[in-house]
Amino acid sequence: MTNVLVLGANGQIARWVIDMLSTQTDIKMTLLYRNPIKIKGNEPVNSEIIIGDASDQKLMDQLMAGKDIVYANLAGNVDEQMEVITSAMKKNNVTRVISINTLGIYDEVPGAFGEWNNKTIGEYFPRYRKAADILEASNLDYTIIRAAWLTDENEVDYEVTQKDEPFKGTEVSRKSVAEQVVKIINNPSQMINKNIGLNKPDTNGSKPKFM
């Protein structure tokens, strides 16, 4: 049995991940929701629901006990949350973590799209970059996923770039990102200490087509 802690369970990527893992009898999920209003009442039978905040050190210390993998789908004060999460993981000898981040934090997005991306969401980069830095310096077995602009297309179609490579494309489906997360959960030895970009092939342009 693999015990997975899902932080930010109401996130749209996280919902895909939870759905994909819902039929796996070898998976047990602990789902952290910050807002109880977001709970739908149809959460899978192989899950447990907890209400709380990922920046609550005492709660994270408690929830981390007995977990095998942490999947962090964070928003807001992501750097402060990552400090709490990595601390709790170390206290409980949990080593494997998957973290969703964003494109552009390394100025790795080239051309007109990179310029547009910086202008549009650049104000958020410092916190997300710091969160990635914290994770990379933690000595934990991390995978950081920097996703392109997200769509709700019901498709799995993506390619991977590495941290030291220019980012490709402009968009990717949330389902595609979730598929990559689930692959790692089911095979935790893959992509250890990797910081990857995810995009749909052949979506180059000055901005996502839906913008």
N, C-alpha and C positions, 0 to 999 in steps of 0.2 A: 504494500500500500504506500503510495506517495502522497504526503500531506502538503498541500499547496496553500499558501496564504496569499489571497488576492486583495491588494490595497487599492482602493478606488473602484470598488466592484460595480458602481453605477456608470462608469465610463463606457463610452460606446464601443471601444475596442474590447474592453473587459467583458462586456455582455456577450460578444461573439466568442471570446475565450471560454467563458463559463458554459455557454451553450455547447461548444465543441467538446468540452470535457464532461458534460452532464451524463453521458451514457457509459463512461468508463468506470468499470467496477473497481479498478485498481487505483483510482484517484479519489481523494477526499479533499474538498475545498473548504477553507474558512474565508468567508466573504466579509470584508470590512466596508460598511456603508457609513458615511458621515451624516447623512440625512435620512431618517426613517421613512419619510414621505416617499423616497425613491424606491422603496422595496415594493415589488410587484405582487408578491404572494405566490408566485409560481417558480420560485427558486428550486433548483434540482435537488433530488433526494440525497445526493452525495455531497451536500454542502451544509454548512452551519453559518448562520448570520450573526454578525457582531455589529453593534452601532458604536461609532467612535471616530477618532481623528488620528491620522498617521503621525501627527506631531506630538502626540501624547506618549511620553517616554514610558510611563508606568504601564499603560495599556500595551504598547509595543513589546515591552519586556515579557508581559504575560502571554500575548498571542504568539510570540515567536517560539515558545517552548514546544518541542516535538515536531517542528515543521522541517520539511526537506527542501522546499523551494519557495522563494518569495517572488511574486510578480507584482511590480509596482507600477500602477497606472495613475500617476499623480498629476495634480494641477495646483496652481497657486504658489504657495511658499515651498516650492519643491526642494530647494537647497536645505532649508531647515528640517523638512521632513526626512530628507536623505540622511542627515546627521543622526537623527533619532533612529531610523531604521537600521543603519549600519551598526550603530552602537548596540541595539537590541539583538541583532544577528550574532555579533561577536560574543555577547554575554551568554547566548544559548547555543553556541557552536553550530549555527546554521551558516552555510557557506555559499549556497547557490542563489543568485538573484538575477531577475530579468527586469530591466527598467525601460519604459517608454520615454523618449526624449523628443527633440525637435530638430529639424534641419536648419543649418545656418550658424550653429554655435561656434564653429571653427572657421567661419568665413569660407566654407568649402563649396558653396553653391555658386557656380560660375555665371558670368554673362548678365543679360538683362533680367533674367528670373532671379538671380542672386541679389541684384540691386532692388528689385521689387519686394522680394522676400524680406530683406533687411529693413526696408522702409515700413513694411506692413506689420511685422511681428518682432522687429529688432529690440524693442523695449523689454521683451521677455527673455532675451538671450542671456543676460548676466546670471539670473537665477538658475536657468537650465544648464548653463555651462558649469556653474559651481557645483550643481548636483552631480553632473558627470565627473567632474574632477574629484569630488568626494568619493564616488564609487570606485574610480580607477585607483585611488590611493588607499583603498580600504583593505587590500590583500584578500578580498572576497572573490569568489568565482562569479564574476559579473558578465552579463551581456547587456549592452546599451543599444537600443534601437532608435535611430533618428529617422522618423517617418516623414515622407513628403506630405503635401497637403492632402487631407483625408476626404474620401468620398464614401457614399453609402451604397456603392455598386455591389451587387450580390455576385462577386467574382473573386477568384484567387489568381492573381497575375502580378508577379513582382520580380524584381532583380535586386541584387545586393551590391553595395559598394562598401569599401573599407574606410576607416578613419582618414587615412593618408591619400585617398583618392577623391577627385572631384565628384560631387553629388550629381546623379543623373535624374532626368525627368522632373516633373512638377507635381505629380499626384500619385496616390495609391489608395486602394480601398481599405477600409477598416478591417474587412474580413481577411484581406491578405496579411495585414500586420498580425492579426489574431492567429492566423495559420502558422506564421513563423514562431510566435510565442508558444503555441501548443506543441510544435515540433521539438522545441527545446525542453519543454516540460516533460515530454515523453522520452527524450534522449538528452539528459542533462549534461552529458560529457561533450556535446557539440557546442561550438561557439563560445567556449570559456575564454574570458578576458578579451572579447571582441567588442568593438564599437562600430556598428554597421549602419549604413543608410539603406532605406527601403523605398523603392519607387516602382511604378508601373512602367514597363518598357515603352518606348516610342511615345512619350508624353512630353517631349521637349517643347519649350515655348517661353514667352516672356512672363507668363503667369498661368495658373491652372485654368483649364477651359471653362470651369464653372464660375470663375470670378469675372 
